[in-house]
Amino acid sequence: MSIRSVFVSTAFALLAVGVATGAGAQGKKGDGPCAADFKKFCASVAPGEGRIAKCMAGHQAELSPACQGAMKAAHDKLERMAKACKADAEKFCKGIPPGAGRILSCLKGRESDLNPACAAEFKRASSDPAASR
């Protein structure tokens, strides 16, 4: 598995959990664009190891339009970040096992050493109100 696909999978899983459990317009837990879909399809799924993201992806066609839009926006952000940070992930995080946000944490810990494009993506993500909920 390439570092890019590991990075995207890990980051997508983290964001999908946030979107599913309430990282939405009001920022209150449980009121995001995917809250109802999460309750309907994946509430019984134990969190961890991307299980909620996999569950939500498994019901992609059944999700509300608002949730589908939020999931697509999250995916697009992660694709941009993966592209911008691929070289840094390979350079600074080689040998770190994927999952549980370890690669993102590794990159975050090296934020001052990241290439300008990757650093800009981290800055954009941290200044995005939806990303901080």
Contact map, one row per residue, 1 for C-alpha under 8 A:
1110110000000000000000000000000000000000000000000000000000000000000000000000000000000000000000000000000000000000000000000000000000000
1111110000000000000000000000000000000000000000000000000000000000000000000000000000000000000000000000000000000000000000000000000000000
1111111000000000000000000000000000000000000000000000000000000000000000000000000000000100110000000000000000000000000000000000000000000
0111111100000000000000000000000000000000000000000000000000000000000000000000000001100100000000000000000000000000000000000000000000000
1111111110000000000000000000000000000000000000000000000000000000000000000000000000000000000000000000000000000000000000000000000000000
1111111111000000000000000000000000000000000000000000000000000000000000000000000000000000000000000100000000000000000000000000000000000
0011111111100000000000000000000000000000000000000000000000000000000000000000000001000000000000000100001100000000000000000000000000000
0001111111110000000000000000000000000000000000000000000000000000000000000000011001000000000000000000000000000000000000000000000000000
0000111111111000000000000000000000000000000000000000000000000000000000000000000000000000000000000000000000000000000000000000000000000
0000011111111100000000000000000000000000000000000100000000000000000000000000000000000000000000000111101000000000000000000000000000000
0000001111111110000000000000000000000000000000000000000000000000000000000000010000000000000000000000100100000000000000000000000000000
0000000111111111000000000000000000000000000000000000100000000000000000000110010000000000000000000000000000000000000000000000000000000
0000000011111111100000000000000000000000000000000101110000000000000000000000000000000000000000000000000000000000000000000000000000000
0000000001111111110000000000000000000000000000000100100000000000000000000000000000000000000000000001100000000000000000000000000000000
0000000000111111111000000000000000000000000000000000000000000000000000000100000000000000000000000000000000000000000000000000000000000
0000000000011111111100000000000000000000000000000001100100000000000000100100000000000000000000000000000000000000000000000000000000000
0000000000001111111110000000000000000000000000000001100000000000000000000000000000000000000000000000000000000000000000000000000000000
0000000000000111111111100000000000000000000000000000000000000000000000000000000000000000000000000000000000000000000000000000000000001
0000000000000011111111110000000111100000000000000000000000000000001001100000000000000000000000000000000000000000000000000000000000000
0000000000000001111111100000000111101100000000000000000100000000000000000000000000000000000000000000000000000000000000000000000000000
0000000000000000111111100000111101100100000000000000000000000000000000000000000000000000000000000000000000000000000000000000000000000
0000000000000000011111110011111111100000000000000000000000000000000000000000000000000000000000000000000000000000000000000000000000000
0000000000000000011111111111111110000000000000000000000000000000000000000000000000000000000000000000000000000000000000000000000001101
0000000000000000001001111111001110000000000000000000000000000000000000000000000000000000000000000000000000000000000000000000000001001
0000000000000000000000111110001110000000000000000000000000000000000000000000000000000000000000000000000000000000000000000000000001000
0000000000000000000000111111001100000000000000000000000000000000000000000000000000000000000000000000000000000000000000000000000000000
0000000000000000000001111111101100000000000000000000000000000000000000000000000000000000000000000000000000000000000000000000000001001
0000000000000000000001110111111100000000000000000000000000000000000000000000000000000000000000000000000000000000000000000000000000001
0000000000000000000011100011111100000000000000000000000000000000000000000000000000000000000000000000000000000000000000000000000000000
0000000000000000000011100001111100100000000000000000000000000000000000000000000000000000000000000000000000000000000000000000000000000
0000000000000000000011111111111111100000000000000000000000000000000000000000000000000000000000000000000000000000000000000000000000000
0000000000000000001111111111111111100000000000000000000000000000000000000000000000000000000000000000000000000000000000000000000000000
0000000000000000001101111000001111110000000000000000000000000000011001000000000000000000000000000000000000000000000000000000000000000
0000000000000000001111000000001111111100000000000000000000000011011001000000000000000000000000000000000000000000000000000000000000000
0000000000000000001111000000011111111110000000000000000000000000000000000000000000000000000000000000000000000000000000000000000000000
0000000000000000000000000000000011111111000000000000000000000000000000000000000000000000000000000000000000000000000000000000000000000
0000000000000000000100000000000001111111110000000000000000000011001000000000000000000000000000000000000000000000000000000000000000000
0000000000000000000110000000000001111111111000000000000100000000000000000000000000000000000000000000000000000000000000000000000000000
0000000000000000000000000000000000111111111000000000000000000000000000000000000000000000000000000000000000000000000000000000000000000
0000000000000000000000000000000000011111111000000000000000000000000000000000000000000000000000000000000000000000000000000000000000000
0000000000000000000000000000000000001111111000000000001100100000000000000000000000000000000000000000000000000000000000000000000000000
0000000000000000000000000000000000001111111110000001001100000000000000000000000000000000000000000000000000000000000000000000000000000
0000000000000000000000000000000000000111111110000000000000000000000000000000000000000000000000000000000000000000000000000000000000000
0000000000000000000000000000000000000000011111000000000000000000000000000000000000000000000000000000000000000000000000000000000000000
0000000000000000000000000000000000000000011111100011001000000000000000000000000000000000000000000000000000000000000000000000000000000
0000000000000000000000000000000000000000000111110011000000000000000000000000000000000000000000000000000000000000000000000000000000000
0000000000000000000000000000000000000000000011111111000000000000000000000000000000000000000000000000000000000000000000000000000000000
0000000000000000000000000000000000000000000001111111000000000000000000000000000000000000000000000001000000000000000000000000000000000
0000000000000000000000000000000000000000000000111110000000000000000000000000000000000000000000000011000000000000000000000000000000000
0000000001001100000000000000000000000000000000111111110000000000000000000000000000000000000000000000000000000000000000000000000000000
0000000000000000000000000000000000000000000011111111111000000000000000000000000000000000000000000000000000000000000000000000000000000
0000000000001001100000000000000000000000010011110111111100000000000000000000000000000000000000000000000000000000000000000000000000000
0000000000011101100000000000000000000000000000000111111110000000000000000000000000000000000000000000000000000000000000000000000000000
0000000000001000000000000000000000000000000000000111111111000000000000000000000000000000000000000000000000000000000000000000000000000
0000000000000000000000000000000000000000110010000011111111100000000000000000000000000000000000000000000000000000000000000000000000000
0000000000000001000100000000000000000100110000000001111111110000000000000000000000000000000000000000000000000000000000000000000000000
0000000000000000000000000000000000000000000000000000111111110000000000000000000000000000000000000000000000000000000000000000000000000
0000000000000000000000000000000000000000000000000000011111110000000000000000000000000000000000000000000000000000000000000000000000000
0000000000000000000000000000000000000000100000000000001111111110000000000000000000000000000000000000000000000000000000000000000000000
0000000000000000000000000000000000000000000000000000000111111110000100000000000000000000000000000000000000000000000000000000000000000
0000000000000000000000000000000000000000000000000000000000111110000000000000000000000000000000000000000000000000000000000000000000000
0000000000000000000000000000000000000000000000000000000000111111000000000000000000000000000000000000000000000000000000000000000000000
0000000000000000000000000000000001001000000000000000000000111111101100000000000000000000000000000000000000000000000000000000000000000
0000000000000000000000000000000001001000000000000000000000000111111100000000000000000000000000000000000000000000000000000000000000000
0000000000000000000000000000000000000000000000000000000000000011111110000000000000000000000000000000000000000000000000000000000000000
0000000000000000000000000000000011000000000000000000000000000001111111000000000000000000000000000000000000000000000000000000000000000
0000000000000000001000000000000011001000000000000000000000000011111111100000000000000000000000000000000000000000000000000000000000000
0000000000000000000000000000000000000000000000000000000000010011111111110000000000000000000000000000000000000000000000000000000000000
0000000000000000000000000000000000000000000000000000000000000000111111111000000000000000000000000000000000000000000000000000000000000
0000000000000000001000000000000011000000000000000000000000000000011111111100000000000000000000000000000000000000000000000000000000000
0000000000000001001000000000000000000000000000000000000000000000001111111110000000000000000000000000000000000000000000000000000000000
0000000000000000000000000000000000000000000000000000000000000000000111111111000000000000000000000000000000000000000000000000000000000
0000000000000000000000000000000000000000000000000000000000000000000011111111100000000000000000000000000000000000000000000000000000000
0000000000010011000000000000000000000000000000000000000000000000000001111111110000000000000000000000000000000000000000000000000000000
0000000000010000000000000000000000000000000000000000000000000000000000111111111000000000000000000000000000000000000000000000000000000
0000000000000000000000000000000000000000000000000000000000000000000000011111111100000000000000000000000000000000000000000000000000000
0000000000000000000000000000000000000000000000000000000000000000000000001111111110000000000000000000000000000000000000000000000000000
0000000100110000000000000000000000000000000000000000000000000000000000000111111111000000000000000000000000000000000000000000000000000
0000000100000000000000000000000000000000000000000000000000000000000000000011111111100000000000000000000000000000000000000000000000000
0000000000000000000000000000000000000000000000000000000000000000000000000001111111110000000000000000000000000000000000001000000000000
0000000000000000000000000000000000000000000000000000000000000000000000000000111111111000000000000000000000000000000001001100000000000
0001001100000000000000000000000000000000000000000000000000000000000000000000011111111100000000000000000000000000000000000000000000000
0001000000000000000000000000000000000000000000000000000000000000000000000000001111111100000000000000000000000000000000000000000000000
0000000000000000000000000000000000000000000000000000000000000000000000000000000111111110000000000000000000000000000011001000000000000
0000000000000000000000000000000000000000000000000000000000000000000000000000000011111111100000000000000000000000011011000000000000000
0011000000000000000000000000000000000000000000000000000000000000000000000000000001111111110000000000000000000000000000000000000000000
0000000000000000000000000000000000000000000000000000000000000000000000000000000000011111111000000000000000000000000000000000000000000
0000000000000000000000000000000000000000000000000000000000000000000000000000000000001111111110000000000000100000011001000000000000000
0010000000000000000000000000000000000000000000000000000000000000000000000000000000001111111111000000001000100000000000000000000000000
0010000000000000000000000000000000000000000000000000000000000000000000000000000000000111111111000000000000000000000000000000000000000
0000000000000000000000000000000000000000000000000000000000000000000000000000000000000011111111000000000000000000000000000000000000000
0000000000000000000000000000000000000000000000000000000000000000000000000000000000000001111111000000000001100100000000000000000000000
0000000000000000000000000000000000000000000000000000000000000000000000000000000000000001111111110000001001100000000000000000000000000
0000000000000000000000000000000000000000000000000000000000000000000000000000000000000000111111110000000000000000000000000000000000000
0000000000000000000000000000000000000000000000000000000000000000000000000000000000000000000011111000000000000000000000000000000000000
0000000000000000000000000000000000000000000000000000000000000000000000000000000000000000000011111100011000000000000000000000000000000
0000000000000000000000000000000000000000000000000000000000000000000000000000000000000000000000111110011000000000000000000000000000000
0000011001000000000000000000000000000000000000000000000000000000000000000000000000000000000000011111111000000000000000000000000000000
0000000001000000000000000000000000000000000000001000000000000000000000000000000000000000000000001111111000000000000000000000000000000
0000000001000100000000000000000000000000000000011000000000000000000000000000000000000000000000000111110000000000000000000000000000000
0000000001100100000000000000000000000000000000000000000000000000000000000000000000000000000000000111111110000000000000000000000000000
0000000000000000000000000000000000000000000000000000000000000000000000000000000000000000000000011111111111000000000000000000000000000
0000001001000000000000000000000000000000000000000000000000000000000000000000000000000000100010011110111111100000000000000000000000000
0000001000100000000000000000000000000000000000000000000000000000000000000000000000000000000000000000111111110000000000000000000000000
0000000000000000000000000000000000000000000000000000000000000000000000000000000000000000000000000000111111111000000000000000000000000
0000000000000000000000000000000000000000000000000000000000000000000000000000000000000000000110000000011111111100000000000000000000000
0000000000000000000000000000000000000000000000000000000000000000000000000000000000000001100110000000001111111110010000000000000000000
0000000000000000000000000000000000000000000000000000000000000000000000000000000000000000000000000000000111111110000000000100000000000
0000000000000000000000000000000000000000000000000000000000000000000000000000000000000000000000000000000011111110000000000000000000000
0000000000000000000000000000000000000000000000000000000000000000000000000000000000000000000100000000000001111111110000000000000000000
0000000000000000000000000000000000000000000000000000000000000000000000000000000000000000000000000000000000111111110000100000000000000
0000000000000000000000000000000000000000000000000000000000000000000000000000000000000000000000000000000000000111110000100000000000000
0000000000000000000000000000000000000000000000000000000000000000000000000000000000000000000000000000000000000111111000000000000000000
0000000000000000000000000000000000000000000000000000000000000000000000000000000000001001000000000000000000100111111101100000000000000
0000000000000000000000000000000000000000000000000000000000000000000000000000000000001001000000000000000000000000111111100000000000000
0000000000000000000000000000000000000000000000000000000000000000000000000000000000000000000000000000000000000000011111110000000000000
0000000000000000000000000000000000000000000000000000000000000000000000000000000000011000000000000000000000000000001111111000000000000
0000000000000000000000000000000000000000000000000000000000000000000000000000000010011001000000000000000000000000011111111100000000000
0000000000000000000000000000000000000000000000000000000000000000000000000000000000000000000000000000000000000011011111111110000000000
0000000000000000000000000000000000000000000000000000000000000000000000000000000000000000000000000000000000000000000111111111000000000
0000000000000000000000000000000000000000000000000000000000000000000000000000000110010000000000000000000000000000000011111111100000000
0000000000000000000000000000000000000000000000000000000000000000000000000000000010000000000000000000000000010000000001111111110000000
0000000000000000000000000000000000000000000000000000000000000000000000000000000000000000000000000000000000000000000000111111111000000
0000000000000000000000000000000000000000000000000000000000000000000000000000000000000000000000000000000000000000000000011111111100000
0000000000000000000000000000000000000000000000000000000000000000000000000000000000000000000000000000000000000000000000001111111100100
0000000000000000000000000000000000000000000000000000000000000000000000000000000000000000000000000000000000000000000000000111111110110
0000000000000000000000000000000000000000000000000000000000000000000000000000000000000000000000000000000000000000000000000011111110110
0000000000000000000000000000000000000000000000000000000000000000000000000000000000000000000000000000000000000000000000000001111111110
0000000000000000000000000000000000000000000000000000000000000000000000000000000000000000000000000000000000000000000000000000011111111
0000000000000000000000111010000000000000000000000000000000000000000000000000000000000000000000000000000000000000000000000000000111111
0000000000000000000000100000000000000000000000000000000000000000000000000000000000000000000000000000000000000000000000000000111111111
0000000000000000000000000000000000000000000000000000000000000000000000000000000000000000000000000000000000000000000000000000011111111
0000000000000000010000110011000000000000000000000000000000000000000000000000000000000000000000000000000000000000000000000000000011111
